[in-house]
């Protein structure tokens, strides 16, 4: 009997040890994942800060930390949303209408939260940087789509009026404000695509012919690339 008790106790201890070991491995994986994410967003922020040419290293580090924290805060909201959506799927089952309604409520709540985060973020940046530098940060967070696209419109349509140029820039600027809060490169580009549609509709209403101009511009771009 005593031998049996020893065997059972040994099995129990081994089971506990295995459980603790697996738990420790899972925790280590989570810690490594978190550390890798921190490295990634810090490097991303560093690349943006470099474009600002800040002479004060302490200020540069502070701006980098502000940008890094924004990436982290946005990711936290987005990951929480994914979890909530998955929970809703389990709760609503096959009730598609109920699921879609609840997801819409979630999105509305998230939009309000992100809007507050956006406002706070720009305010923190503005305490450290001037308006042009803040714009550079926004461009860095959105792959410089605004200046590249705006330049493209000017090259493609050299006869645009100042009013038309101003409206195109306004649309692209609005797109950028949305895009800096997006959680993926696809979503960031989606916002610019949406506003490019608005720009094309605006130009069409202004009587500006874009189809032929775009084809000619793309032809010139290909020739330019081939000549390199």
N, C-alpha and C positions, 0 to 999 in steps of 0.2 A: 504493500500500500504506500509506504513511504517513497519507494522507487517511483511509483506511478505519479505521486504528487510532485516529485522532482522533475519528471518528464513534462508534466503539464505546466509547471512553473517555468521550465526552460523554454517551452514552446511559446508561452505567453510573453516572456521577456524578449524572445526573438521577434515575435510579431510586433510588439511595441517598438523595438529597435528598428525594424523594417519600416514601420509607419513614420517614425520620427525621421529616418533617413530620407524617405521619399518626400516628406514635408519640407525638409531642409533643401533638397534638390529643387523643388518647385519654387521655394522662396529665393534661392540663388538665381534661378532663371528669370524670375520677375525683377530682381535687383539688377541683373545684367541688362535686361531689356530696358529698364528705366534709365540706366546709365548710358546706354547706347542712344536712346532717344534724346537725352540731355545733350550729349555730344553733338548729335545731328543738328538740333535746333540752335545750339550755341554757334556752331560753325556757319550755319545759314545766316545768323544774325551778324557774325563777324564780317562776312563777305559784304553785307549791306553797309556796315559801319565804315569799312575801308573806303567806300565811294564818297564818304562825307569829308575825308581829309581833315579830320579833327586833330589839332596840334596837342590838345590836352588829353593825355592818355586816360586820366581818371574819368573825364567826361565821356570819352569813347567807350570805356568799360561800362559806365552807367547806362549809356544809350543801348549798348549791346544787351545788357541785362533786361532793360525795359522791353526790347524787341523779343528776346528769348521768352520772357514771361508771358507776352501776348500770344506767342505760338502755343505755349503750354496751356494757357487759359482757354484758348479756342479749342484745342484738342480735348480738354477735359469736358467741355460742353458737348462736343460732337460724340465722344465716346459714351457719355451718359445718355445721349439721345438714342444711340444704337441699342444700348441695353434696355431702355424703356420701350423701344419699338419691338424688340424681341419678346419682352414680357407681355406686351399688348397682343402679340400674335397668339401667345399661349392662352391668354384670357378670353379673347374674342373668338378664337377657333375659326369656324367657317363663315362667321358673320362679317363679310367683307365691308358692308356699309358702316357698321359700327367701328371696325378697325380703322378705316379711312378717316372717319370723323374724329376719332381720338388722336390719330397721327397728326391731323391738321391742328388740333388744339396744342399738341406738343410743339409743333413747328412755330405756332404763334408765340408760345411762351419762350421758346429758344430765341426767336427773333428779337423779342424785347430784352432778353438777357444779353444777347450779342450787341445790341444797340447801345446798352449801358456800358458794356466792356469797350466798345469802339470809342465812345465819347471819352471815357477815362484814359484810354490808351493815347489818343491824340493829344489830350491835355497834358499827359506826362511827357510826351515827346516835345511838345511845344515849350515846355519849361526849360528844356536843354538845347533846343535847336531853333533856328529861324525857319520861316515858312518854306523857303526853297529847299532846305535840308530835310524838312518833314516830307515834302513831296518826293525827294530822292529815296527816302525810306519806303514810302508807299510804292514807288516804282520798283524798288528792289524786292518788295514782297509780292509783286505781281509780274515779275519777269520782264519789266520794262515794256510791257505791251502798249501802254499809253503813248510814250514818245515814238516808238517804232511805228505804231499804227497811224499816228497823226502825221508823221513825216511821210508815210506812204500815201496818205490822202493828198497831201500838198504836191507830191511828185506826180501822182496820177492825174490830179486835176489842178493844173497850174493857174487856171483862170478863176479860181474861187474868189468871191468877194471877202472882205474883212469880216462882214457879218456872218457869212457862211463858215469861215474858218473858226470864228468864235463859237458858233453853235456846235460844230464838230468837236472842238476841244471840250466844251461843256459836257457833251454826252459821254466822251471818253473819261472825263474826270469823275463823273457820276458812276460810271461802270467800275472805275478803280476803287471808289469808296466801298462798293459792295464786294469787289474781288478780294480786297485785303482781309476780309472776314471769312472767306471761303476755306474749306478744309482740305481741298486737293487742287492740283494743278488743272485738272479737267474742269472743276467747278469755277476756278478763276477765269479760265479761257471762255467758259460758257457765258459768264457775265459780259465779257467784252463782245462775244458773238451776238448776244441779245441787243446790246447797244449799237453794234454795227448795223443791225437791222433797222434800228431807229434812225441812224444816220442816213442810210440808203433811202428810206422812206422820205426823210426830210429833203434830201437832195433832189429826189424825184419830184416832190411838190414844188421845189424851187426851179424846176425845169432843167436841172443839170443831168446830162446824159452820162451814165457811169459804165454801162456794159461795154461799149466799144473802148472807152478810155481805160478800163481795167484790163481788157485783153491786150491793148497796146503796151500798157505799163508792165504787165507780166512778161510780155515778149522782150522788152528792154532789160528786165531783171535777169532773164535767162541768158541773154547775150552778155550781160555784165559778168555773170557767174562764169560763163564759158571762157571769157577773156582773161580770167584770173590765172 
